[in-house]
Amino acid sequence: MDGVNAEVARIFAAKEERRKALARLPFPEKVRAVIELQKMAATILRARGKIVRPWNVRATSEKNPSASKASPTKS
């Protein structure tokens, strides 16, 4: 039984490390990861007949290129 407990402990430790690594990612990388997850889920949902549309960050930034820039403050 000890081998099972050691394996479970290893799995939980790896899971915690993965969470920490994801937490250290810059925000744009986190958004990319969410979009990839949306694309994977969209494939399954479309097969079930659902209408889904993952985020399109490029389309958003092209429509409003100044959205990512800070607006100047008035003095």
N, CA, C, O and CB atoms as a CASP TS submission, in Angstrom:
PFRMAT TS
TARGET T0000
AUTHOR 0000-0000-0000
METHOD Language model
MODEL 1
PARENT N/A
ATOM      1  N   MET     1       0.822  -1.191   0.000  1.00  0.00           N
ATOM      2  CA  MET     1       0.000   0.000   0.000  1.00  0.00           C
ATOM      3  C   MET     1       0.866   1.254   0.000  1.00  0.00           C
ATOM      4  O   MET     1       0.433   2.313  -0.454  1.00  0.00           O
ATOM      5  CB  MET     1      -0.935  -0.001   1.202  1.00  0.00           C
ATOM      6  N   ASP     2       2.088   1.133   0.509  1.00  0.00           N
ATOM      7  CA  ASP     2       2.966   2.297   0.603  1.00  0.00           C
ATOM      8  C   ASP     2       3.300   2.860  -0.776  1.00  0.00           C
ATOM      9  O   ASP     2       3.423   4.074  -0.934  1.00  0.00           O
ATOM     10  CB  ASP     2       4.251   1.931   1.341  1.00  0.00           C
ATOM     11  N   GLY     3       3.450   1.983  -1.781  1.00  0.00           N
ATOM     12  CA  GLY     3       3.740   2.444  -3.135  1.00  0.00           C
ATOM     13  C   GLY     3       2.624   3.288  -3.711  1.00  0.00           C
ATOM     14  O   GLY     3       2.876   4.238  -4.453  1.00  0.00           O
ATOM     15  N   VAL     4       1.378   2.945  -3.370  1.00  0.00           N
ATOM     16  CA  VAL     4       0.222   3.709  -3.836  1.00  0.00           C
ATOM     17  C   VAL     4       0.237   5.099  -3.208  1.00  0.00           C
ATOM     18  O   VAL     4       0.030   6.099  -3.894  1.00  0.00           O
ATOM     19  CB  VAL     4      -1.101   2.972  -3.497  1.00  0.00           C
ATOM     20  N   ASN     5       0.486   5.156  -1.890  1.00  0.00           N
ATOM     21  CA  ASN     5       0.529   6.448  -1.207  1.00  0.00           C
ATOM     22  C   ASN     5       1.645   7.332  -1.742  1.00  0.00           C
ATOM     23  O   ASN     5       1.468   8.542  -1.887  1.00  0.00           O
ATOM     24  CB  ASN     5       0.706   6.247   0.288  1.00  0.00           C
ATOM     25  N   ALA     6       2.795   6.730  -2.035  1.00  0.00           N
ATOM     26  CA  ALA     6       3.914   7.495  -2.586  1.00  0.00           C
ATOM     27  C   ALA     6       3.556   8.049  -3.965  1.00  0.00           C
ATOM     28  O   ALA     6       3.906   9.183  -4.291  1.00  0.00           O
ATOM     29  CB  ALA     6       5.180   6.616  -2.673  1.00  0.00           C
ATOM     30  N   GLU     7       2.863   7.252  -4.770  1.00  0.00           N
ATOM     31  CA  GLU     7       2.453   7.696  -6.107  1.00  0.00           C
ATOM     32  C   GLU     7       1.432   8.825  -6.012  1.00  0.00           C
ATOM     33  O   GLU     7       1.507   9.799  -6.762  1.00  0.00           O
ATOM     34  CB  GLU     7       1.868   6.520  -6.913  1.00  0.00           C
ATOM     35  N   VAL     8       0.488   8.697  -5.099  1.00  0.00           N
ATOM     36  CA  VAL     8      -0.516   9.755  -4.906  1.00  0.00           C
ATOM     37  C   VAL     8       0.170  11.041  -4.439  1.00  0.00           C
ATOM     38  O   VAL     8      -0.167  12.128  -4.909  1.00  0.00           O
ATOM     39  CB  VAL     8      -1.599   9.309  -3.874  1.00  0.00           C
ATOM     40  N   ALA     9       1.116  10.925  -3.529  1.00  0.00           N
ATOM     41  CA  ALA     9       1.852  12.096  -3.045  1.00  0.00           C
ATOM     42  C   ALA     9       2.621  12.750  -4.194  1.00  0.00           C
ATOM     43  O   ALA     9       2.670  13.976  -4.291  1.00  0.00           O
ATOM     44  CB  ALA     9       2.824  11.698  -1.904  1.00  0.00           C
ATOM     45  N   ARG    10       3.219  11.934  -5.063  1.00  0.00           N
ATOM     46  CA  ARG    10       3.959  12.471  -6.206  1.00  0.00           C
ATOM     47  C   ARG    10       3.011  13.212  -7.151  1.00  0.00           C
ATOM     48  O   ARG    10       3.348  14.280  -7.661  1.00  0.00           O
ATOM     49  CB  ARG    10       4.695  11.336  -6.960  1.00  0.00           C
ATOM     50  N   ILE    11       1.832  12.644  -7.382  1.00  0.00           N
ATOM     51  CA  ILE    11       0.859  13.280  -8.280  1.00  0.00           C
ATOM     52  C   ILE    11       0.417  14.628  -7.716  1.00  0.00           C
ATOM     53  O   ILE    11       0.350  15.618  -8.445  1.00  0.00           O
ATOM     54  CB  ILE    11      -0.368  12.361  -8.493  1.00  0.00           C
ATOM     55  N   PHE    12       0.112  14.664  -6.410  1.00  0.00           N
ATOM     56  CA  PHE    12      -0.322  15.927  -5.803  1.00  0.00           C
ATOM     57  C   PHE    12       0.789  16.972  -5.807  1.00  0.00           C
ATOM     58  O   PHE    12       0.521  18.158  -5.997  1.00  0.00           O
ATOM     59  CB  PHE    12      -0.797  15.688  -4.374  1.00  0.00           C
ATOM     60  N   ALA    13       2.033  16.541  -5.599  1.00  0.00           N
ATOM     61  CA  ALA    13       3.159  17.479  -5.638  1.00  0.00           C
ATOM     62  C   ALA    13       3.337  18.043  -7.044  1.00  0.00           C
ATOM     63  O   ALA    13       3.592  19.236  -7.207  1.00  0.00           O
ATOM     64  CB  ALA    13       4.458  16.788  -5.174  1.00  0.00           C
ATOM     65  N   ALA    14       3.205  17.193  -8.052  1.00  0.00           N
ATOM     66  CA  ALA    14       3.323  17.661  -9.440  1.00  0.00           C
ATOM     67  C   ALA    14       2.188  18.621  -9.786  1.00  0.00           C
ATOM     68  O   ALA    14       2.392  19.606 -10.495  1.00  0.00           O
ATOM     69  CB  ALA    14       3.322  16.466 -10.417  1.00  0.00           C
ATOM     70  N   LYS    15       0.997  18.327  -9.281  1.00  0.00           N
ATOM     71  CA  LYS    15      -0.154  19.201  -9.520  1.00  0.00           C
ATOM     72  C   LYS    15       0.082  20.581  -8.897  1.00  0.00           C
ATOM     73  O   LYS    15      -0.224  21.600  -9.516  1.00  0.00           O
ATOM     74  CB  LYS    15      -1.445  18.567  -8.947  1.00  0.00           C
ATOM     75  N   GLU    16       0.617  20.617  -7.692  1.00  0.00           N
ATOM     76  CA  GLU    16       0.909  21.885  -7.016  1.00  0.00           C
ATOM     77  C   GLU    16       1.979  22.674  -7.779  1.00  0.00           C
ATOM     78  O   GLU    16       1.864  23.890  -7.936  1.00  0.00           O
ATOM     79  CB  GLU    16       1.371  21.626  -5.564  1.00  0.00           C
ATOM     80  N   GLU    17       3.009  21.983  -8.248  1.00  0.00           N
ATOM     81  CA  GLU    17       4.053  22.660  -9.036  1.00  0.00           C
ATOM     82  C   GLU    17       3.468  23.253 -10.322  1.00  0.00           C
ATOM     83  O   GLU    17       3.814  24.369 -10.711  1.00  0.00           O
ATOM     84  CB  GLU    17       5.196  21.674  -9.380  1.00  0.00           C
ATOM     85  N   ARG    18       2.587  22.505 -10.973  1.00  0.00           N
ATOM     86  CA  ARG    18       1.946  22.994 -12.195  1.00  0.00           C
ATOM     87  C   ARG    18       1.139  24.254 -11.904  1.00  0.00           C
ATOM     88  O   ARG    18       1.194  25.213 -12.674  1.00  0.00           O
ATOM     89  CB  ARG    18       1.038  21.907 -12.805  1.00  0.00           C
ATOM     90  N   ARG    19       0.398  24.262 -10.814  1.00  0.00           N
ATOM     91  CA  ARG    19      -0.373  25.445 -10.432  1.00  0.00           C
ATOM     92  C   ARG    19       0.533  26.644 -10.205  1.00  0.00           C
ATOM     93  O   ARG    19       0.221  27.753 -10.639  1.00  0.00           O
ATOM     94  CB  ARG    19      -1.190  25.166  -9.176  1.00  0.00           C
ATOM     95  N   LYS    20       1.652  26.425  -9.528  1.00  0.00           N
ATOM     96  CA  LYS    20       2.591  27.515  -9.276  1.00  0.00           C
ATOM     97  C   LYS    20       3.188  28.031 -10.578  1.00  0.00           C
ATOM     98  O   LYS    20       3.342  29.240 -10.756  1.00  0.00           O
ATOM     99  CB  LYS    20       3.706  27.054  -8.332  1.00  0.00           C
ATOM    100  N   ALA    21       3.523  27.121 -11.488  1.00  0.00           N
ATOM    101  CA  ALA    21       4.091  27.532 -12.777  1.00  0.00           C
ATOM    102  C   ALA    21       3.078  28.346 -13.577  1.00  0.00           C
ATOM    103  O   ALA    21       3.439  29.351 -14.190  1.00  0.00           O
ATOM    104  CB  ALA    21       4.541  26.298 -13.589  1.00  0.00           C
ATOM    105  N   LEU    22       1.823  27.926 -13.577  1.00  0.00           N
ATOM    106  CA  LEU    22       0.787  28.680 -14.286  1.00  0.00           C
ATOM    107  C   LEU    22       0.569  30.053 -13.649  1.00  0.00           C
ATOM    108  O   LEU    22       0.318  31.030 -14.355  1.00  0.00           O
ATOM    109  CB  LEU    22      -0.531  27.891 -14.299  1.00  0.00           C
ATOM    110  N   ALA    23       0.663  30.130 -12.330  1.00  0.00           N
ATOM    111  CA  ALA    23       0.487  31.403 -11.634  1.00  0.00           C
ATOM    112  C   ALA    23       1.597  32.391 -11.987  1.00  0.00           C
ATOM    113  O   ALA    23       1.378  33.602 -11.986  1.00  0.00           O
ATOM    114  CB  ALA    23       0.448  31.178 -10.123  1.00  0.00           C
ATOM    115  N   ARG    24       2.785  31.875 -12.287  1.00  0.00           N
ATOM    116  CA  ARG    24       3.921  32.752 -12.627  1.00  0.00           C
ATOM    117  C   ARG    24       3.880  33.263 -14.065  1.00  0.00           C
ATOM    118  O   ARG    24       4.643  34.164 -14.414  1.00  0.00           O
ATOM    119  CB  ARG    24       5.221  32.014 -12.403  1.00  0.00           C
ATOM    120  N   LEU    25       3.013  32.712 -14.899  1.00  0.00           N
ATOM    121  CA  LEU    25       2.949  33.149 -16.295  1.00  0.00           C
ATOM    122  C   LEU    25       2.497  34.596 -16.394  1.00  0.00           C
ATOM    123  O   LEU    25       1.698  35.048 -15.575  1.00  0.00           O
ATOM    124  CB  LEU    25       2.006  32.251 -17.095  1.00  0.00           C
ATOM    125  N   PRO    26       2.998  35.336 -17.392  1.00  0.00           N
ATOM    126  CA  PRO    26       2.499  36.685 -17.621  1.00  0.00           C
ATOM    127  C   PRO    26       1.034  36.626 -18.076  1.00  0.00           C
ATOM    128  O   PRO    26       0.587  35.623 -18.633  1.00  0.00           O
ATOM    129  CB  PRO    26       3.373  37.421 -18.674  1.00  0.00           C
ATOM    130  N   PHE    27       0.303  37.706 -17.833  1.00  0.00           N
ATOM    131  CA  PHE    27      -1.124  37.736 -18.141  1.00  0.00           C
ATOM    132  C   PHE    27      -1.438  37.359 -19.588  1.00  0.00           C
ATOM    133  O   PHE    27      -2.363  36.574 -19.797  1.00  0.00           O
ATOM    134  CB  PHE    27      -1.673  39.104 -17.852  1.00  0.00           C
ATOM    135  N   PRO    28      -0.726  37.869 -20.608  1.00  0.00           N
ATOM    136  CA  PRO    28      -1.049  37.479 -21.989  1.00  0.00           C
ATOM    137  C   PRO    28      -0.942  35.973 -22.231  1.00  0.00           C
ATOM    138  O   PRO    28      -1.716  35.415 -23.009  1.00  0.00           O
ATOM    139  CB  PRO    28      -0.133  38.204 -22.950  1.00  0.00           C
ATOM    140  N   GLU    29       0.011  35.315 -21.571  1.00  0.00           N
ATOM    141  CA  GLU    29       0.149  33.860 -21.712  1.00  0.00           C
ATOM    142  C   GLU    29      -1.041  33.145 -21.080  1.00  0.00           C
ATOM    143  O   GLU    29      -1.500  32.124 -21.593  1.00  0.00           O
ATOM    144  CB  GLU    29       1.465  33.374 -21.067  1.00  0.00           C
ATOM    145  N   LYS    30      -1.532  33.672 -19.982  1.00  0.00           N
ATOM    146  CA  LYS    30      -2.700  33.077 -19.330  1.00  0.00           C
ATOM    147  C   LYS    30      -3.924  33.189 -20.237  1.00  0.00           C
ATOM    148  O   LYS    30      -4.716  32.253 -20.342  1.00  0.00           O
ATOM    149  CB  LYS    30      -2.973  33.760 -17.969  1.00  0.00           C
ATOM    150  N   VAL    31      -4.071  34.344 -20.891  1.00  0.00           N
ATOM    151  CA  VAL    31      -5.198  34.534 -21.809  1.00  0.00           C
ATOM    152  C   VAL    31      -5.087  33.563 -22.979  1.00  0.00           C
ATOM    153  O   VAL    31      -6.086  32.976 -23.396  1.00  0.00           O
ATOM    154  CB  VAL    31      -5.250  35.994 -22.322  1.00  0.00           C
ATOM    155  N   ARG    32      -3.876  33.391 -23.513  1.00  0.00           N
ATOM    156  CA  ARG    32      -3.684  32.433 -24.609  1.00  0.00           C
ATOM    157  C   ARG    32      -4.075  31.021 -24.181  1.00  0.00           C
ATOM    158  O   ARG    32      -4.675  30.271 -24.951  1.00  0.00           O
ATOM    159  CB  ARG    32      -2.222  32.451 -25.086  1.00  0.00           C
ATOM    160  N   ALA    33      -3.729  30.671 -22.949  1.00  0.00           N
ATOM    161  CA  ALA    33      -4.080  29.336 -22.440  1.00  0.00           C
ATOM    162  C   ALA    33      -5.598  29.176 -22.360  1.00  0.00           C
ATOM    163  O   ALA    33      -6.130  28.121 -22.704  1.00  0.00           O
ATOM    164  CB  ALA    33      -3.445  29.098 -21.047  1.00  0.00           C
ATOM    165  N   VAL    34      -6.290  30.214 -21.911  1.00  0.00           N
ATOM    166  CA  VAL    34      -7.758  30.161 -21.832  1.00  0.00           C
ATOM    167  C   VAL    34      -8.350  29.999 -23.226  1.00  0.00           C
ATOM    168  O   VAL    34      -9.285  29.221 -23.418  1.00  0.00           O
ATOM    169  CB  VAL    34      -8.322  31.439 -21.153  1.00  0.00           C
ATOM    170  N   ILE    35      -7.817  30.723 -24.192  1.00  0.00           N
ATOM    171  CA  ILE    35      -8.321  30.628 -25.567  1.00  0.00           C
ATOM    172  C   ILE    35      -8.122  29.222 -26.116  1.00  0.00           C
ATOM    173  O   ILE    35      -9.005  28.688 -26.787  1.00  0.00           O
ATOM    174  CB  ILE    35      -7.620  31.655 -26.476  1.00  0.00           C
ATOM    175  N   GLU    36      -6.968  28.616 -25.838  1.00  0.00           N
ATOM    176  CA  GLU    36      -6.725  27.244 -26.298  1.00  0.00           C
ATOM    177  C   GLU    36      -7.717  26.268 -25.660  1.00  0.00           C
ATOM    178  O   GLU    36      -8.212  25.357 -26.324  1.00  0.00           O
ATOM    179  CB  GLU    36      -5.279  26.816 -25.973  1.00  0.00           C
ATOM    180  N   LEU    37      -8.002  26.460 -24.384  1.00  0.00           N
ATOM    181  CA  LEU    37      -8.996  25.616 -23.722  1.00  0.00           C
ATOM    182  C   LEU    37     -10.378  25.822 -24.345  1.00  0.00           C
ATOM    183  O   LEU    37     -11.132  24.865 -24.521  1.00  0.00           O
ATOM    184  CB  LEU    37      -9.041  25.918 -22.211  1.00  0.00           C
ATOM    185  N   GLN    38     -10.707  27.072 -24.676  1.00  0.00           N
ATOM    186  CA  GLN    38     -11.990  27.358 -25.324  1.00  0.00           C
ATOM    187  C   GLN    38     -12.085  26.654 -26.678  1.00  0.00           C
ATOM    188  O   GLN    38     -13.138  26.124 -27.034  1.00  0.00           O
ATOM    189  CB  GLN    38     -12.177  28.877 -25.502  1.00  0.00           C
ATOM    190  N   LYS    39     -10.991  26.651 -27.422  1.00  0.00           N
ATOM    191  CA  LYS    39     -10.991  25.986 -28.735  1.00  0.00           C
ATOM    192  C   LYS    39     -11.215  24.490 -28.583  1.00  0.00           C
ATOM    193  O   LYS    39     -11.952  23.887 -29.364  1.00  0.00           O
ATOM    194  CB  LYS    39      -9.665  26.245 -29.476  1.00  0.00           C
ATOM    195  N   MET    40     -10.580  23.886 -27.577  1.00  0.00           N
ATOM    196  CA  MET    40     -10.760  22.454 -27.351  1.00  0.00           C
ATOM    197  C   MET    40     -12.200  22.147 -26.946  1.00  0.00           C
ATOM    198  O   MET    40     -12.795  21.184 -27.429  1.00  0.00           O
ATOM    199  CB  MET    40      -9.787  21.953 -26.271  1.00  0.00           C
ATOM    200  N   ALA    41     -12.751  22.962 -26.067  1.00  0.00           N
ATOM    201  CA  ALA    41     -14.127  22.746 -25.635  1.00  0.00           C
ATOM    202  C   ALA    41     -15.100  23.015 -26.777  1.00  0.00           C
ATOM    203  O   ALA    41     -16.128  22.345 -26.879  1.00  0.00           O
ATOM    204  CB  ALA    41     -14.459  23.641 -24.434  1.00  0.00           C
ATOM    205  N   ALA    42     -14.791  23.985 -27.638  1.00  0.00           N
ATOM    206  CA  ALA    42     -15.680  24.325 -28.753  1.00  0.00           C
ATOM    207  C   ALA    42     -15.859  23.139 -29.695  1.00  0.00           C
ATOM    208  O   ALA    42     -16.953  22.923 -30.218  1.00  0.00           O
ATOM    209  CB  ALA    42     -15.132  25.531 -29.527  1.00  0.00           C
ATOM    210  N   THR    43     -14.815  22.384 -29.912  1.00  0.00           N
ATOM    211  CA  THR    43     -14.904  21.201 -30.775  1.00  0.00           C
ATOM    212  C   THR    43     -15.934  20.219 -30.231  1.00  0.00           C
ATOM    213  O   THR    43     -16.759  19.692 -30.978  1.00  0.00           O
ATOM    214  CB  THR    43     -13.527  20.513 -30.901  1.00  0.00           C
ATOM    215  N   ILE    44     -15.882  19.982 -28.942  1.00  0.00           N
ATOM    216  CA  ILE    44     -16.820  19.051 -28.311  1.00  0.00           C
ATOM    217  C   ILE    44     -18.234  19.622 -28.328  1.00  0.00           C
ATOM    218  O   ILE    44     -19.189  18.913 -28.644  1.00  0.00           O
ATOM    219  CB  ILE    44     -16.389  18.743 -26.864  1.00  0.00           C
ATOM    220  N   LEU    45     -18.367  20.896 -27.990  1.00  0.00           N
ATOM    221  CA  LEU    45     -19.695  21.512 -27.936  1.00  0.00           C
ATOM    222  C   LEU    45     -20.348  21.581 -29.310  1.00  0.00           C
ATOM    223  O   LEU    45     -21.558  21.389 -29.438  1.00  0.00           O
ATOM    224  CB  LEU    45     -19.600  22.908 -27.342  1.00  0.00           C
ATOM    225  N   ARG    46     -19.550  21.853 -30.335  1.00  0.00           N
ATOM    226  CA  ARG    46     -20.107  21.885 -31.697  1.00  0.00           C
ATOM    227  C   ARG    46     -20.607  20.504 -32.110  1.00  0.00           C
ATOM    228  O   ARG    46     -21.624  20.387 -32.793  1.00  0.00           O
ATOM    229  CB  ARG    46     -19.051  22.387 -32.705  1.00  0.00           C
ATOM    230  N   ALA    47     -19.902  19.477 -31.702  1.00  0.00           N
ATOM    231  CA  ALA    47     -20.339  18.107 -32.004  1.00  0.00           C
ATOM    232  C   ALA    47     -21.676  17.798 -31.329  1.00  0.00           C
ATOM    233  O   ALA    47     -22.420  16.925 -31.777  1.00  0.00           O
ATOM    234  CB  ALA    47     -19.271  17.088 -31.551  1.00  0.00           C
ATOM    235  N   ARG    48     -21.968  18.515 -30.262  1.00  0.00           N
ATOM    236  CA  ARG    48     -23.242  18.336 -29.554  1.00  0.00           C
ATOM    237  C   ARG    48     -24.327  19.273 -30.093  1.00  0.00           C
ATOM    238  O   ARG    48     -25.447  19.295 -29.582  1.00  0.00           O
ATOM    239  CB  ARG    48     -23.048  18.576 -28.053  1.00  0.00           C
ATOM    240  N   GLY    49     -23.983  20.051 -31.134  1.00  0.00           N
ATOM    241  CA  GLY    49     -24.966  20.937 -31.747  1.00  0.00           C
ATOM    242  C   GLY    49     -25.042  22.328 -31.146  1.00  0.00           C
ATOM    243  O   GLY    49     -25.954  23.086 -31.474  1.00  0.00           O
ATOM    244  N   LYS    50     -24.121  22.677 -30.286  1.00  0.00           N
ATOM    245  CA  LYS    50     -24.115  24.010 -29.674  1.00  0.00           C
ATOM    246  C   LYS    50     -23.387  24.995 -30.572  1.00  0.00           C
ATOM    247  O   LYS    50     -22.477  24.619 -31.311  1.00  0.00           O
ATOM    248  CB  LYS    50     -23.457  23.972 -28.279  1.00  0.00           C
ATOM    249  N   ILE    51     -23.788  26.247 -30.504  1.00  0.00           N
ATOM    250  CA  ILE    51     -23.105  27.313 -31.232  1.00  0.00           C
ATOM    251  C   ILE    51     -22.159  27.996 -30.243  1.00  0.00           C
ATOM    252  O   ILE    51     -22.596  28.574 -29.247  1.00  0.00           O
ATOM    253  CB  ILE    51     -24.132  28.344 -31.865  1.00  0.00           C
ATOM    254  N   VAL    52     -20.873  27.922 -30.529  1.00  0.00           N
ATOM    255  CA  VAL    52     -19.866  28.513 -29.642  1.00  0.00           C
ATOM    256  C   VAL    52     -18.863  29.303 -30.465  1.00  0.00           C
ATOM    257  O   VAL    52     -18.653  29.035 -31.648  1.00  0.00           O
ATOM    258  CB  VAL    52     -19.145  27.419 -28.811  1.00  0.00           C
ATOM    259  N   ARG    53     -18.252  30.277 -29.815  1.00  0.00           N
ATOM    260  CA  ARG    53     -17.236  31.077 -30.480  1.00  0.00           C
ATOM    261  C   ARG    53     -16.165  31.457 -29.460  1.00  0.00           C
ATOM    262  O   ARG    53     -16.400  32.312 -28.606  1.00  0.00           O
ATOM    263  CB  ARG    53     -17.861  32.345 -31.133  1.00  0.00           C
ATOM    264  N   PRO    54     -14.996  30.831 -29.539  1.00  0.00           N
ATOM    265  CA  PRO    54     -13.910  31.205 -28.618  1.00  0.00           C
ATOM    266  C   PRO    54     -13.514  32.661 -28.824  1.00  0.00           C
ATOM    267  O   PRO    54     -13.771  33.244 -29.877  1.00  0.00           O
ATOM    268  CB  PRO    54     -12.681  30.288 -28.819  1.00  0.00           C
ATOM    269  N   TRP    55     -12.889  33.235 -27.813  1.00  0.00           N
ATOM    270  CA  TRP    55     -12.435  34.613 -27.903  1.00  0.00           C
ATOM    271  C   TRP    55     -11.509  34.783 -29.100  1.00  0.00           C
ATOM    272  O   TRP    55     -10.755  33.876 -29.452  1.00  0.00           O
ATOM    273  CB  TRP    55     -11.725  35.035 -26.610  1.00  0.00           C
ATOM    274  N   ASN    56     -11.576  35.947 -29.714  1.00  0.00           N
ATOM    275  CA  ASN    56     -10.670  36.303 -30.795  1.00  0.00           C
ATOM    276  C   ASN    56      -9.964  37.587 -30.380  1.00  0.00           C
ATOM    277  O   ASN    56     -10.437  38.683 -30.681  1.00  0.00           O
ATOM    278  CB  ASN    56     -11.434  36.474 -32.166  1.00  0.00           C
ATOM    279  N   VAL    57      -8.848  37.457 -29.699  1.00  0.00           N
ATOM    280  CA  VAL    57      -8.135  38.606 -29.151  1.00  0.00           C
ATOM    281  C   VAL    57      -7.571  39.483 -30.254  1.00  0.00           C
ATOM    282  O   VAL    57      -7.554  40.707 -30.119  1.00  0.00           O
ATOM    283  CB  VAL    57      -7.016  38.147 -28.229  1.00  0.00           C
ATOM    284  N   ARG    58      -7.112  38.888 -31.334  1.00  0.00           N
ATOM    285  CA  ARG    58      -6.553  39.683 -32.429  1.00  0.00           C
ATOM    286  C   ARG    58      -7.601  40.594 -33.037  1.00  0.00           C
ATOM    287  O   ARG    58      -7.307  41.751 -33.334  1.00  0.00           O
ATOM    288  CB  ARG    58      -5.967  38.776 -33.504  1.00  0.00           C
ATOM    289  N   ALA    59      -8.810  40.104 -33.230  1.00  0.00           N
ATOM    290  CA  ALA    59      -9.878  40.921 -33.794  1.00  0.00           C
ATOM    291  C   ALA    59     -10.187  42.086 -32.873  1.00  0.00           C
ATOM    292  O   ALA    59     -10.456  43.189 -33.349  1.00  0.00           O
ATOM    293  CB  ALA    59     -11.138  40.080 -34.034  1.00  0.00           C
ATOM    294  N   THR    60     -10.156  41.869 -31.566  1.00  0.00           N
ATOM    295  CA  THR    60     -10.436  42.929 -30.606  1.00  0.00           C
ATOM    296  C   THR    60      -9.366  44.001 -30.680  1.00  0.00           C
ATOM    297  O   THR    60      -9.689  45.188 -30.706  1.00  0.00           O
ATOM    298  CB  THR    60     -10.527  42.365 -29.186  1.00  0.00           C
ATOM    299  N   SER    61      -8.104  43.612 -30.714  1.00  0.00           N
ATOM    300  CA  SER    61      -7.029  44.601 -30.724  1.00  0.00           C
ATOM    301  C   SER    61      -6.944  45.317 -32.067  1.00  0.00           C
ATOM    302  O   SER    61      -6.492  46.461 -32.120  1.00  0.00           O
ATOM    303  CB  SER    61      -5.696  43.935 -30.404  1.00  0.00           C
ATOM    304  N   GLU    62      -7.371  44.667 -33.160  1.00  0.00           N
ATOM    305  CA  GLU    62      -7.357  45.339 -34.459  1.00  0.00           C
ATOM    306  C   GLU    62      -8.460  46.385 -34.557  1.00  0.00           C
ATOM    307  O   GLU    62      -8.270  47.432 -35.177  1.00  0.00           O
ATOM    308  CB  GLU    62      -7.506  44.318 -35.585  1.00  0.00           C
ATOM    309  N   LYS    63      -9.614  46.111 -33.949  1.00  0.00           N
ATOM    310  CA  LYS    63     -10.714  47.063 -33.984  1.00  0.00           C
ATOM    311  C   LYS    63     -10.391  48.307 -33.171  1.00  0.00           C
ATOM    312  O   LYS    63     -10.782  49.410 -33.553  1.00  0.00           O
ATOM    313  CB  LYS    63     -11.989  46.418 -33.467  1.00  0.00           C
ATOM    314  N   ASN    64      -9.693  48.150 -32.072  1.00  0.00           N
ATOM    315  CA  ASN    64      -9.377  49.266 -31.190  1.00  0.00           C
ATOM    316  C   ASN    64      -7.916  49.187 -30.787  1.00  0.00           C
ATOM    317  O   ASN    64      -7.603  48.754 -29.677  1.00  0.00           O
ATOM    318  CB  ASN    64     -10.291  49.265 -29.942  1.00  0.00           C
ATOM    319  N   PRO    65      -7.003  49.605 -31.682  1.00  0.00           N
ATOM    320  CA  PRO    65      -5.574  49.455 -31.401  1.00  0.00           C
ATOM    321  C   PRO    65      -5.107  50.250 -30.195  1.00  0.00           C
ATOM    322  O   PRO    65      -4.081  49.911 -29.605  1.00  0.00           O
ATOM    323  CB  PRO    65      -4.779  49.868 -32.597  1.00  0.00           C
ATOM    324  N   SER    66      -5.827  51.301 -29.807  1.00  0.00           N
ATOM    325  CA  SER    66      -5.408  52.095 -28.662  1.00  0.00           C
ATOM    326  C   SER    66      -5.928  51.537 -27.356  1.00  0.00           C
ATOM    327  O   SER    66      -5.636  52.096 -26.299  1.00  0.00           O
ATOM    328  CB  SER    66      -5.866  53.513 -28.822  1.00  0.00           C
ATOM    329  N   ALA    67      -6.694  50.444 -27.389  1.00  0.00           N
ATOM    330  CA  ALA    67      -7.275  49.882 -26.173  1.00  0.00           C
ATOM    331  C   ALA    67      -6.204  49.404 -25.206  1.00  0.00           C
ATOM    332  O   ALA    67      -6.415  49.450 -23.994  1.00  0.00           O
ATOM    333  CB  ALA    67      -8.207  48.737 -26.518  1.00  0.00           C
ATOM    334  N   SER    68      -5.081  48.953 -25.697  1.00  0.00           N
ATOM    335  CA  SER    68      -4.046  48.456 -24.800  1.00  0.00           C
ATOM    336  C   SER    68      -3.133  49.562 -24.293  1.00  0.00           C
ATOM    337  O   SER    68      -2.320  49.330 -23.398  1.00  0.00           O
ATOM    338  CB  SER    68      -3.226  47.405 -25.497  1.00  0.00           C
ATOM    339  N   LYS    69      -3.255  50.753 -24.850  1.00  0.00           N
ATOM    340  CA  LYS    69      -2.407  51.874 -24.427  1.00  0.00           C
ATOM    341  C   LYS    69      -3.111  52.649 -23.331  1.00  0.00           C
ATOM    342  O   LYS    69      -4.335  52.775 -23.330  1.00  0.00           O
ATOM    343  CB  LYS    69      -2.070  52.807 -25.622  1.00  0.00           C
ATOM    344  N   ALA    70      -2.338  53.157 -22.414  1.00  0.00           N
ATOM    345  CA  ALA    70      -2.902  53.976 -21.339  1.00  0.00           C
ATOM    346  C   ALA    70      -3.295  55.339 -21.912  1.00  0.00           C
ATOM    347  O   ALA    70      -2.566  55.920 -22.716  1.00  0.00           O
ATOM    348  CB  ALA    70      -1.884  54.139 -20.159  1.00  0.00           C
ATOM    349  N   SER    71      -4.434  55.829 -21.496  1.00  0.00           N
ATOM    350  CA  SER    71      -4.862  57.141 -21.987  1.00  0.00           C
ATOM    351  C   SER    71      -4.120  58.219 -21.216  1.00  0.00           C
ATOM    352  O   SER    71      -3.890  58.085 -20.014  1.00  0.00           O
ATOM    353  CB  SER    71      -6.403  57.323 -21.847  1.00  0.00           C
ATOM    354  N   PRO    72      -3.742  59.297 -21.914  1.00  0.00           N
ATOM    355  CA  PRO    72      -3.012  60.373 -21.246  1.00  0.00           C
ATOM    356  C   PRO    72      -3.931  61.084 -20.245  1.00  0.00           C
ATOM    357  O   PRO    72      -5.130  61.242 -20.474  1.00  0.00           O
ATOM    358  CB  PRO    72      -2.450  61.383 -22.287  1.00  0.00           C
ATOM    359  N   THR    73      -3.338  61.498 -19.152  1.00  0.00           N
ATOM    360  CA  THR    73      -4.115  62.222 -18.140  1.00  0.00           C
ATOM    361  C   THR    73      -4.056  63.707 -18.436  1.00  0.00           C
ATOM    362  O   THR    73      -3.053  64.225 -18.929  1.00  0.00           O
ATOM    363  CB  THR    73      -3.588  61.929 -16.707  1.00  0.00           C
ATOM    364  N   LYS    74      -5.148  64.376 -18.125  1.00  0.00           N
ATOM    365  CA  LYS    74      -5.190  65.837 -18.327  1.00  0.00           C
ATOM    366  C   LYS    74      -4.655  66.531 -17.095  1.00  0.00           C
ATOM    367  O   LYS    74      -4.927  66.127 -15.965  1.00  0.00           O
ATOM    368  CB  LYS    74      -6.635  66.325 -18.635  1.00  0.00           C
ATOM    369  N   SER    75      -3.880  67.592 -17.332  1.00  0.00           N
ATOM    370  CA  SER    75      -3.323  68.338 -16.192  1.00  0.00           C
ATOM    371  C   SER    75      -3.987  69.669 -16.072  1.00  0.00           C
ATOM    372  O   SER    75      -3.658  70.444 -15.175  1.00  0.00           O
ATOM    373  CB  SER    75      -1.816  68.522 -16.330  1.00  0.00           C
TER
END
